[in-house]
Amino acid sequence: MAEEAQTRRARAGREGRRGGRHPGTAPAYITRRIPPYEMLSEEALVLVEQQADRILEEVGFEIRGDQEAVGLFRAAGAATEGFRIRPPRGLVRSIIQASCPTSFVQHARNPARSVVIGGEATVFAPAYGSPFVTDADRGRRYGSLEDFRNLVKLAYASPWLHHSGGTVCEPVDVPVNKRHLDMVLAHMTLSDKAFMGSVTTAPRAADSIEMCRILFGADFVDANCVILGNVNTNSPLVLDGEASRVIRTYARANQAAVCVPFILGGAMGPVTTAGALAQCFAEAMMCVALTQLERPGAPAILGNFLSSMSLKSGAPTFGTPEPALGYMAIGQLARRLGVPLRCGGNLCASKIPDAQAAYESANSMWPAFLCGAHFILHAAGWAEGALAMSYEKFVMDAEQCGAFHTFAAGIPIDENAFALDAFHEVGPGKHFLGSAHTMRNYETAFYDFELSDNNSYEQWSEEGSKDIVQRANARWKAMLAAYEPPPLAQDRLEALEDHVARRKSEMPDAWY
């Protein structure tokens, strides 16, 4: 009888926690109660900052094909020659610190789902940019608009993902010059969480922002951040002119550019962590400074993507210790600069959600979280070094993200937490299973990894001997089957659909 009662309590606890995990009631973002990890000394941080300044002053940074952006730096005091910009030491930092917000709110169409980016907040967003998708039933294939919509629905239904993300997969069945419209529309209509817009060209970025004006109202968009644009540099030390114009398009509209160097050590940066770190910091600072030269006070996020590579094959590698050390350091540098930080999340090179995917993802996610990153992109679904979005790994990663909510809260120190009443009730040599304190706390005492199987071997065998991939496969299918779209005013929906239809009719299909 005692075992049956314990089983009933455990089942009730699981169901209670599941019942509280609807995206409308889960936390909109993490508020950290634990401090970030501080690895480098003050002297070491100063040396990295000085090295970043030397790289910019002595070698320079190029913004190719955007003389207007080059002119902004020239007017601010940088030496320029062609597209090459050589800012004197300290100039870029002073531009950023003069006006870039240390934190900001990205508003969602559901105000309860708006997120804070910066300060003590951490926001998890799905993986981004994969041309392929994969699942246990159909295997690896090119992503479609149906897949894109499915993944937006899963991100909406996942309580531990705070953000809808951006290009959660590439819908290759839609023309290149039109798919951004369908993607932004899906984020706006299938979810009510914050989202990202197009960055492939400045006009497509402008389309994304214009759709936000329809959804939120033009005055609201001008005064508030409602969309992010994730832009990569062409490391080493180059920003493509189109990417530069995208950054300026977002900043000009008072929307946040996420400025991210993409450095594979040994290819786009040196093999030594300190050198790659200084390069990453220099490149990211130049892009954040560009946002402030375009519109002082515009929100921006300093990004970091340091990765190792196999020097035998040239393939990128993930979950290795060197990028983890770089994450710890970039967190300190971003805090000293006073800007929000973006890092990668559950990164791996594995093609399937296996043990390699698990340990590489954990080795990537923990440093990103512990370094104090405010916006963690690629928190769910990343597989095959970003080439594929895995449905099963998506829900597995999302469940791991849930555990960070508990970890970030730290250890409560209060009367209930010390449980003195339970010690009085139980006394020496007895168990706490039936105590009043346990009964009061059993629904919330421990985080429950619902995809994990903790049953006996016999029970697991009787239930089909399913591994976690099979359980994850059933989970994402059940989530899609239970999905219900968040409400959206009919006039806004019609205005968005009319805008997308009109924009598509204005241009012929382009497939490259």
C-alpha positions as CSV (number, residue, x, y, z in Angstrom):
1,M,0.0,0.0,0.0
2,A,2.8,2.4,0.8
3,E,4.4,1.7,-2.6
4,E,1.1,2.3,-4.3
5,A,0.6,5.6,-2.4
6,Q,4.1,6.7,-3.3
7,T,3.5,5.8,-7.0
8,R,0.2,7.9,-6.9
9,R,2.0,10.8,-5.4
10,A,4.8,10.6,-8.0
11,R,2.3,10.4,-10.8
12,A,0.3,13.3,-9.4
13,G,3.5,15.3,-9.1
14,R,4.4,14.7,-12.7
15,E,1.0,15.6,-14.0
16,G,0.9,18.7,-11.8
17,R,4.2,19.9,-13.2
18,R,3.1,19.1,-16.7
19,G,-0.1,21.0,-16.1
20,G,2.0,24.1,-15.1
21,R,4.1,24.0,-18.2
22,H,1.9,25.5,-20.8
23,P,3.8,28.4,-22.5
24,G,1.3,30.8,-21.1
25,T,2.1,30.0,-17.5
26,A,5.8,29.1,-17.7
27,P,8.4,31.7,-17.0
28,A,8.9,34.2,-19.9
29,Y,12.6,34.0,-19.3
30,I,15.1,33.0,-16.7
31,T,16.0,35.4,-13.9
32,R,19.4,34.2,-12.6
33,R,20.0,34.0,-8.9
34,I,23.4,32.6,-9.2
35,P,26.5,34.6,-10.3
36,P,28.3,34.0,-13.6
37,Y,31.6,32.3,-13.5
38,E,34.6,34.6,-13.4
39,M,37.6,32.9,-14.9
40,L,40.1,35.6,-16.0
41,S,41.8,38.0,-13.7
42,E,41.6,41.8,-14.1
43,E,45.1,41.8,-15.6
44,A,44.2,39.1,-18.2
45,L,41.0,40.9,-19.2
46,V,42.9,44.2,-19.8
47,L,45.4,42.3,-21.9
48,V,42.6,40.8,-24.1
49,E,41.0,44.2,-24.5
50,Q,44.3,45.7,-25.4
51,Q,44.9,43.0,-28.0
52,A,41.5,43.6,-29.5
53,D,42.3,47.3,-29.8
54,R,45.7,46.5,-31.4
55,I,44.1,44.2,-34.0
56,L,41.7,47.0,-35.0
57,E,44.2,49.8,-35.0
58,E,47.2,48.0,-36.5
59,V,45.5,45.5,-38.9
60,G,42.0,47.0,-39.3
61,F,38.5,45.8,-40.0
62,E,36.9,46.0,-43.5
63,I,33.3,46.7,-44.3
64,R,33.3,45.7,-47.9
65,G,30.7,47.4,-50.2
66,D,29.2,49.8,-47.7
67,Q,31.0,53.1,-47.9
68,E,28.3,54.8,-46.0
69,A,29.2,52.6,-43.0
70,V,32.9,53.3,-43.5
71,G,32.0,57.0,-43.5
72,L,30.3,56.7,-40.2
73,F,33.4,55.4,-38.6
74,R,35.6,58.0,-40.3
75,A,33.3,60.8,-39.0
76,A,33.7,59.2,-35.5
77,G,37.5,59.5,-35.6
78,A,38.7,56.3,-37.3
79,A,41.4,56.2,-40.0
80,T,40.0,54.7,-43.2
81,E,41.4,53.6,-46.5
82,G,39.0,52.2,-49.0
83,F,36.9,49.8,-47.0
84,R,39.6,49.3,-44.3
85,I,38.8,51.0,-41.0
86,R,41.5,51.5,-38.3
87,P,40.0,52.9,-35.2
88,P,42.4,54.3,-32.6
89,R,42.6,52.4,-29.3
90,G,39.5,52.9,-27.2
91,L,37.4,54.6,-29.9
92,V,35.1,51.6,-30.5
93,R,34.6,51.0,-26.8
94,S,33.7,54.6,-26.2
95,I,31.2,54.6,-29.0
96,I,29.4,51.6,-27.5
97,Q,29.5,52.7,-23.9
98,A,28.2,56.2,-24.8
99,S,24.8,55.0,-25.9
100,C,24.3,51.2,-26.2
101,P,21.7,49.9,-23.7
102,T,23.0,47.5,-21.1
103,S,19.7,45.6,-21.3
104,F,16.4,46.0,-23.1
105,V,13.0,44.3,-23.5
106,Q,12.1,42.5,-26.7
107,H,8.3,42.8,-26.7
108,A,6.2,39.8,-27.8
109,R,2.7,40.2,-29.2
110,N,1.6,38.5,-26.0
111,P,3.0,40.9,-23.3
112,A,3.3,38.1,-20.8
113,R,5.9,36.5,-23.2
114,S,8.1,39.6,-23.6
115,V,11.7,38.9,-22.7
116,V,14.4,40.9,-21.0
117,I,17.8,40.6,-22.7
118,G,20.6,41.7,-20.4
119,G,21.1,42.1,-16.7
120,E,20.2,38.9,-14.8
121,A,18.0,37.5,-17.5
122,T,18.7,34.5,-19.8
123,V,16.6,33.7,-22.9
124,F,16.6,30.4,-24.7
125,A,15.9,30.3,-28.5
126,P,15.9,27.3,-30.9
127,A,18.6,26.4,-33.3
128,Y,18.9,28.6,-36.4
129,G,19.8,28.3,-40.1
130,S,19.8,24.6,-40.9
131,P,19.1,23.6,-44.6
132,F,18.1,20.1,-43.6
133,V,15.7,18.6,-41.0
134,T,15.8,15.0,-39.7
135,D,13.5,12.8,-37.7
136,A,13.4,9.1,-36.7
137,D,10.7,8.3,-39.3
138,R,11.8,10.0,-42.5
139,G,15.5,10.6,-41.9
140,R,17.5,13.6,-43.2
141,R,15.9,15.7,-45.9
142,Y,15.7,19.4,-47.1
143,G,13.6,21.6,-44.9
144,S,10.2,22.7,-46.1
145,L,7.8,25.4,-45.1
146,E,5.7,22.6,-43.3
147,D,8.8,21.7,-41.3
148,F,9.4,25.4,-40.5
149,R,5.9,25.8,-39.2
150,N,6.1,22.6,-37.2
151,L,9.2,23.8,-35.5
152,V,7.7,27.2,-34.7
153,K,4.7,25.3,-33.1
154,L,7.1,23.1,-31.1
155,A,9.0,26.2,-29.9
156,Y,5.7,27.8,-28.9
157,A,4.5,24.6,-27.1
158,S,7.9,24.1,-25.3
159,P,7.6,26.0,-22.0
160,W,11.4,26.1,-21.5
161,L,12.1,27.9,-24.8
162,H,11.4,31.6,-24.3
163,H,11.8,32.7,-27.9
164,S,10.4,31.6,-31.2
165,G,13.8,32.0,-32.9
166,G,14.4,32.9,-36.5
167,T,15.3,30.6,-39.4
168,V,14.6,27.5,-37.4
169,C,15.2,25.6,-40.7
170,E,15.5,26.8,-44.3
171,P,12.2,26.2,-46.2
172,V,13.8,25.4,-49.5
173,D,10.5,24.7,-51.2
174,V,9.7,28.4,-51.2
175,P,11.6,30.9,-53.5
176,V,14.7,32.4,-51.9
177,N,13.4,36.0,-52.3
178,K,10.0,35.2,-50.8
179,R,10.6,32.7,-48.0
180,H,11.4,35.4,-45.4
181,L,7.8,36.6,-45.7
182,D,6.4,33.2,-44.9
183,M,8.9,32.6,-42.1
184,V,8.1,35.9,-40.3
185,L,4.4,35.3,-40.9
186,A,4.7,31.9,-39.2
187,H,6.4,33.3,-36.2
188,M,3.7,36.0,-35.9
189,T,0.7,33.8,-36.3
190,L,1.7,30.4,-34.9
191,S,3.3,31.7,-31.8
192,D,3.0,34.7,-29.5
193,K,6.6,34.6,-28.3
194,A,9.3,37.0,-29.4
195,F,11.0,36.2,-32.7
196,M,13.8,37.1,-35.2
197,G,13.6,38.5,-38.7
198,S,15.4,38.1,-42.0
199,V,19.0,39.0,-42.4
200,T,19.8,37.8,-45.9
201,T,19.4,41.2,-47.5
202,A,18.6,44.7,-46.2
203,P,15.3,44.8,-48.2
204,R,14.3,41.5,-46.5
205,A,15.2,42.9,-43.1
206,A,13.1,46.0,-44.0
207,D,10.2,43.6,-44.9
208,S,10.5,41.9,-41.6
209,I,10.3,45.3,-39.7
210,E,7.4,46.5,-41.8
211,M,5.4,43.4,-40.9
212,C,6.2,44.2,-37.3
213,R,4.7,47.6,-37.8
214,I,1.5,45.9,-39.0
215,L,1.4,43.6,-36.0
216,F,2.4,46.0,-33.2
217,G,1.7,49.4,-34.7
218,A,4.3,51.8,-36.2
219,D,4.6,54.1,-33.2
220,F,5.2,51.1,-30.9
221,V,7.9,49.7,-33.1
222,D,9.7,53.0,-33.3
223,A,9.8,53.2,-29.5
224,N,10.3,49.6,-28.6
225,C,12.3,46.5,-29.7
226,V,10.1,43.8,-31.2
227,I,12.4,41.9,-33.5
228,L,16.0,40.7,-33.6
229,G,18.3,40.3,-36.6
230,N,21.2,37.8,-36.2
231,V,24.1,38.9,-38.4
232,N,27.5,37.1,-38.9
233,T,30.8,38.7,-39.8
234,N,32.9,37.2,-42.5
235,S,35.8,36.4,-40.2
236,P,38.6,37.2,-40.2
237,L,38.0,41.0,-39.8
238,V,35.5,41.5,-42.6
239,L,31.8,42.5,-42.6
240,D,30.1,42.1,-45.9
241,G,28.4,45.2,-47.2
242,E,25.0,43.6,-47.3
243,A,25.4,42.4,-43.7
244,S,26.4,45.9,-42.8
245,R,23.3,47.3,-44.4
246,V,21.2,44.7,-42.6
247,I,22.7,45.8,-39.2
248,R,22.0,49.4,-40.1
249,T,18.4,48.6,-41.2
250,Y,17.6,47.1,-37.8
251,A,19.4,49.8,-35.9
252,R,17.7,52.6,-37.8
253,A,14.3,51.2,-36.9
254,N,15.4,50.9,-33.3
255,Q,15.5,47.1,-33.5
256,A,18.2,44.9,-32.2
257,A,21.0,43.5,-34.3
258,V,22.7,40.5,-32.9
259,C,26.4,40.9,-34.0
260,V,28.2,37.6,-34.2
261,P,31.7,36.7,-35.4
262,F,31.8,33.1,-36.7
263,I,35.3,31.8,-36.0
264,L,36.5,28.3,-36.4
265,G,40.0,28.2,-34.9
266,G,42.6,27.4,-37.5
267,A,40.4,28.6,-40.4
268,M,38.7,32.0,-39.7
269,G,40.9,32.7,-36.7
270,P,44.1,31.5,-35.0
271,V,44.3,28.1,-33.3
272,T,45.1,29.7,-30.0
273,T,42.2,30.6,-27.8
274,A,43.5,34.0,-26.6
275,G,44.1,35.1,-30.2
276,A,40.7,34.0,-31.4
277,L,39.0,35.5,-28.3
278,A,40.6,38.9,-29.0
279,Q,39.6,38.7,-32.7
280,C,36.0,37.7,-31.8
281,F,35.7,40.6,-29.3
282,A,37.2,43.1,-31.8
283,E,34.8,42.0,-34.7
284,A,31.7,42.0,-32.5
285,M,32.6,45.4,-31.0
286,M,32.9,46.9,-34.5
287,C,29.4,45.7,-35.4
288,V,27.8,46.9,-32.1
289,A,29.5,50.2,-32.6
290,L,28.0,50.4,-36.1
291,T,24.5,50.2,-34.6
292,Q,25.2,53.1,-32.3
293,L,26.7,55.2,-35.1
294,E,23.5,54.5,-37.2
295,R,21.2,55.3,-34.3
296,P,22.5,56.1,-30.8
297,G,20.6,54.1,-28.2
298,A,19.4,51.4,-30.5
299,P,19.4,48.0,-28.7
300,A,22.2,45.6,-29.8
301,I,23.6,42.2,-28.7
302,L,27.3,41.4,-28.7
303,G,27.6,37.8,-30.1
304,N,30.1,35.1,-29.8
305,F,30.7,32.0,-31.8
306,L,34.1,30.5,-31.2
307,S,34.5,26.9,-32.3
308,S,37.3,24.5,-32.7
309,M,38.0,22.4,-35.8
310,S,39.7,19.2,-36.7
311,L,43.1,20.1,-38.1
312,K,43.2,16.7,-39.8
313,S,40.0,17.0,-41.8
314,G,39.0,20.7,-41.6
315,A,35.6,19.7,-40.1
316,P,34.2,21.9,-37.3
317,T,34.1,20.3,-33.9
318,F,31.8,21.1,-30.9
319,G,31.8,20.4,-27.2
320,T,35.6,20.8,-27.0
321,P,37.2,22.6,-24.0
322,E,38.9,25.5,-25.9
323,P,35.6,27.2,-27.0
324,A,34.2,26.6,-23.5
325,L,37.1,28.6,-22.1
326,G,36.4,31.3,-24.7
327,Y,32.8,31.5,-23.6
328,M,33.8,32.1,-20.0
329,A,36.1,34.9,-21.0
330,I,33.7,36.6,-23.5
331,G,31.1,36.7,-20.7
332,Q,33.5,38.8,-18.6
333,L,34.4,41.0,-21.5
334,A,30.8,41.7,-22.3
335,R,30.0,42.6,-18.7
336,R,32.9,45.0,-18.6
337,L,31.8,46.6,-21.9
338,G,28.2,46.8,-20.6
339,V,26.3,45.1,-23.4
340,P,24.0,42.0,-23.6
341,L,25.7,38.8,-24.8
342,R,24.7,36.1,-27.2
343,C,26.2,32.6,-27.1
344,G,25.5,29.3,-28.8
345,G,23.7,26.5,-26.9
346,N,23.3,22.8,-27.4
347,L,25.8,22.4,-30.2
348,C,27.1,19.1,-31.6
349,A,28.5,17.5,-34.7
350,S,26.6,14.3,-34.3
351,K,24.2,13.4,-37.1
352,I,21.7,11.8,-34.8
353,P,20.6,12.4,-31.2
354,D,23.0,9.9,-29.7
355,A,25.6,9.9,-26.9
356,Q,28.0,12.1,-28.9
357,A,25.2,14.6,-29.4
358,A,24.4,14.5,-25.7
359,Y,27.9,15.1,-24.3
360,E,28.9,17.6,-27.0
361,S,25.7,19.6,-26.4
362,A,26.2,19.6,-22.6
363,N,29.8,20.6,-23.0
364,S,28.6,23.6,-25.1
365,M,25.5,24.6,-23.2
366,W,27.0,24.7,-19.7
367,P,29.7,27.2,-20.5
368,A,27.3,29.4,-22.4
369,F,25.0,29.4,-19.3
370,L,27.7,29.7,-16.7
371,C,29.5,32.6,-18.5
372,G,26.3,34.7,-18.1
373,A,25.0,34.8,-21.7
374,H,21.8,36.7,-21.9
375,F,20.5,35.3,-25.3
376,I,21.4,31.7,-26.0
377,L,20.6,30.8,-29.6
378,H,20.7,27.2,-30.8
379,A,19.3,26.0,-27.5
380,A,17.2,23.2,-29.1
381,G,17.4,21.0,-32.2
382,W,21.0,21.6,-33.5
383,A,22.5,18.6,-35.2
384,E,25.3,17.9,-37.7
385,G,27.2,21.1,-37.0
386,A,24.1,23.2,-37.8
387,L,23.4,21.5,-41.1
388,A,20.3,19.7,-39.7
389,M,17.5,20.4,-37.3
390,S,16.5,17.3,-35.5
391,Y,12.9,16.9,-34.3
392,E,13.8,14.4,-31.6
393,K,16.8,16.4,-30.4
394,F,14.6,19.5,-30.3
395,V,12.4,18.1,-27.6
396,M,15.3,16.5,-25.8
397,D,17.2,19.8,-25.7
398,A,14.2,21.7,-24.6
399,E,13.8,19.4,-21.6
400,Q,17.4,20.0,-20.7
401,C,16.7,23.8,-20.9
402,G,14.1,23.3,-18.3
403,A,16.6,22.1,-15.8
404,F,18.5,25.3,-16.1
405,H,15.5,27.2,-14.8
406,T,15.9,25.3,-11.5
407,F,19.7,25.6,-11.5
408,A,19.6,29.3,-12.1
409,A,17.4,29.8,-9.1
410,G,20.1,28.7,-6.8
411,I,19.4,27.2,-3.3
412,P,16.4,28.8,-1.5
413,I,17.3,29.7,2.1
414,D,14.1,30.0,4.0
415,E,12.0,28.2,6.7
416,N,10.5,25.7,4.3
417,A,13.8,25.0,2.6
418,F,15.5,24.1,5.9
419,A,12.7,21.7,6.7
420,L,13.1,21.8,10.5
421,D,9.5,20.8,11.0
422,A,10.2,17.6,9.0
423,F,13.2,16.8,11.2
424,H,10.9,17.2,14.3
425,E,8.2,15.0,12.7
426,V,10.5,12.2,11.4
427,G,13.2,12.1,14.0
428,P,16.3,9.9,13.8
429,G,16.4,6.7,11.7
430,K,13.1,7.1,9.9
431,H,12.3,8.2,6.3
432,F,10.8,11.5,5.0
433,L,8.5,10.0,2.3
434,G,5.2,10.5,4.2
435,S,6.1,13.6,6.1
436,A,3.9,16.7,5.9
437,H,6.9,18.6,4.5
438,T,7.4,16.1,1.7
439,M,3.7,16.2,0.9
440,R,3.7,20.0,0.8
441,N,6.7,20.0,-1.6
442,Y,6.5,16.9,-3.7
443,E,5.1,18.5,-6.8
444,T,7.9,21.0,-7.1
445,A,10.8,19.5,-5.1
446,F,12.8,18.1,-8.0
447,Y,13.0,18.8,-11.7
448,D,11.5,15.9,-13.6
449,F,13.2,14.8,-16.9
450,E,10.0,13.4,-18.4
451,L,11.8,11.9,-21.4
452,S,14.1,9.9,-19.1
453,D,13.1,6.4,-18.0
454,N,13.8,5.7,-14.3
455,N,11.7,2.6,-14.0
456,S,13.1,-0.9,-13.3
457,Y,14.5,-2.9,-16.2
458,E,11.5,-5.2,-16.0
459,Q,9.0,-2.4,-16.3
460,W,11.0,-0.7,-19.1
461,S,11.0,-4.0,-20.9
462,E,7.3,-4.6,-20.5
463,E,6.6,-1.2,-21.9
464,G,8.4,-1.9,-25.1
465,S,12.1,-1.3,-24.3
466,K,12.0,2.1,-25.9
467,D,15.1,4.3,-26.0
468,I,15.0,8.0,-25.6
469,V,14.9,8.7,-29.3
470,Q,11.7,6.7,-29.6
471,R,10.2,8.5,-26.6
472,A,11.3,11.9,-28.1
473,N,9.7,10.9,-31.4
474,A,6.4,10.2,-29.6
475,R,6.7,13.5,-27.7
476,W,7.1,15.9,-30.6
477,K,4.2,14.2,-32.4
478,A,2.0,14.5,-29.4
479,M,2.9,18.2,-29.0
480,L,2.0,18.9,-32.6
481,A,-1.2,17.0,-32.3
482,A,-2.2,19.0,-29.2
483,Y,-1.0,22.3,-30.7
484,E,-3.5,25.2,-30.6
485,P,-2.5,28.5,-32.1
486,P,-2.5,31.6,-29.8
487,P,-5.3,34.0,-30.6
488,L,-4.6,36.9,-33.0
489,A,-7.0,39.7,-33.8
490,Q,-8.7,39.0,-37.2
491,D,-7.9,42.4,-38.6
492,R,-4.2,42.0,-37.8
493,L,-4.1,38.5,-39.3
494,E,-5.8,39.7,-42.5
495,A,-3.5,42.7,-42.8
496,L,-0.4,40.5,-42.4
497,E,-1.7,38.0,-45.0
498,D,-2.6,40.7,-47.4
499,H,0.8,42.3,-47.0
500,V,2.6,39.0,-47.7
501,A,0.5,38.3,-50.7
502,R,1.1,41.8,-52.1
503,R,4.8,41.7,-51.6
504,K,5.1,38.2,-53.2
505,S,3.1,39.5,-56.2
506,E,5.5,42.4,-56.7
507,M,8.5,40.1,-57.6
508,P,9.1,37.0,-59.7
509,D,10.3,33.9,-58.0
510,A,14.0,33.6,-57.5
511,W,15.6,30.3,-56.5
512,Y,19.2,31.5,-55.8
